[in-house]
């Protein structure tokens, strides 16, 4: 009798185990997620030029070598992906540069012409005369992020949701991009469409690994409920200059916005922003945690002595007259100089810019006060100084004045002339 009971219990256990496994399988099927990396081989993927760049290491896709793109052409592609979510696990190594493309199509050579790229780059610096300033989880060339929020040698999870006219990107839970495509865009601006995915092997110094690439389709007729913001002509200038690598960052916002409001401004405009505090309020940086913001400390000549070590990305010195300007520039404690006293004129330029040059201090170009003059900017550029922008926040400031664009063009500045904290 005991034997019969044991056998019956085993039968019931086996039955419930089978039911449980079936339930798990059904859930995996109904939640819609599909894994495109099988951990065994490159089934479903095809490399373009320099195929040896891609190898399988412990079930992971690894790239190191000359330029090559790994295109998804597997059974789940069908007629392409339009609206979808992806979740990709990737690890980068020092100087790595890679990318996750979507809405693209296979091409055998060169960089992909079609589609959008999610940047995978924590520490790559560029090649030859080219400097790469766009960082991890940027929507490359459309919504650029100029600060590294992730680190090499660690697994990162990059998530993206593409729905109708909206692209959202997260890196380890931090939203870096929330781009709403306008109904009408300038000629030459890429637009969301449909296509496949590909992974980028960038150059012989770049090494990265992909261990998971999950995708979940969303209905092709899915619509975003958010309309694109309406911007003035300045936005076309910004996009055109971004195409020439200009990194637009407001390191000294004109108004006190909450950290969330600053992040929303970044998402809407593509202008990177900073949460700026004084030496005695640096503890408030915590409110910007998990938001794509720079952290800056603003000092004057009178409170410079209160400056202590912190997790700030830079220090900006704000002067009100010639004496305070000289004190800040000579201090060796600031990275950026904001000339509120308007003393940086042709008469004082050589002395003040000389001090800035000696102490590696960048010069702020103020969009609102329209200073310094183009004449002074040309002198500063000739001395090899770097520049930053302010007065690009709030929106009303940039709607009223486009001095930053006009001055940059008139002074013949290029993207290498701009200061990016901790670059």
Steps between C-alpha positions, in 0.01 A plus 500: 500500500782738593659433159175586322471831690861589415445426134179704501687794659770477237237502226332809651840672540592427138157623385530833685859541380386457138213747552745749653742466210217542249386812684850645493530428129163657425593810699826529302299478181222740602717779642641543151871518579733320258871437559701555182835372635484123549831465687620229260578661165417791270175351371282785376785751479737584214816710516591745226855600404785365716296209632788387722426797728213296648561185704298289742654498850327300774173534314539878458544708186837674523640762266859617477658587169440703188161652429225241466126498561303197614152502345196314624344298216337218697157343500346766724583789265207434265428832326700700755456658842309827522370546854679295763685475828852364531712405798869447429773391741840635396843543650758748371872509562730803511483707178211290369260649247201300383136559418155347479322593176129474433278574198802419286573266210794285400789654312829330438742789559535831684287639783125431477323765293149420616353500847597625844784403734494464875854595597705248700802695619626583849862590427575504126686820403496483122743420223750714313378860490146404605393529865198300614303688767164315489466261789314192614129471415488804272267488201797572278485841331137553603510510879861500614613435857840652584552351845587138574248353744627143471842336530716265299566143615148464641187351348246765405139463402393726217126521451312683229138547404410619150137582448362705213685834522666442837835346600586441866835360614615386844841386626488298820165654582593864430303659219751677274280575199134583444481623142174599336539523123336815356238457230726692264880493513764687306634343182762235571380427854443127552148386575368195680394223266538122512780247463737266676760527776877494480791514742814698429862396512675836471879472484803295603516660848131447574393190689147434618287196577127432462349214695129567452282679245130475581228658289125532541284624217240768556206541262599670175209740543597596856493874550680719750265726695765774523534764232838637399585842647494793260829687478614807310761529226777468759428127522603448138826684575558280803438181304724616215785581740448174686561335164842667511561353846419811705411398855237737631512501880370774729733487800351811661118505461342844537214379717467267796317197365445175685717206402200335335417815302862523382492135388175558312663796324787274396257242361296760312778710346814287489687774689686339790461674835659532839369505855702782656547547875714712733781364720257477792216327313687224315312239702200586280664323206323192632172627353655462156585136553392278210443800272719585197649819644842649560578622853667839543607718792471877461743713699588865534824654620342544846392137558782328313652400834195286576567275202558138602534164329171379355354292219459809281603480136642854490524832686381824345626834631266796467658845522335842535795732437862502385646424844277196560566378146877504557465330839297215354722455195814492714354257756562180305170370641253569220440333163269762347488879533169687481561872449193663657688826541553529123866585546619264227534766234766579241692711752526225766494200269871422484549508876183312597521243223866450583405412858227267373746329270758454776243326721306308231177692557227492235316818401122517528305630199180653637208479261292752698752779564666420164849507646792480441510678167599317184821706498594366844399146408737509206783608731413220742490241224840616373636439851363145495233549765186287535142628515169413666143620449245653736161660449363206303261424786212580534340473159399868499867601517597313185182604321597865554869473419710273277829666589671168579448382142587835343812549713628148446470546125649851495796398720551185291468267799479126450401215727856454624491852643228406748561393858328181615538422872711195577534413134 
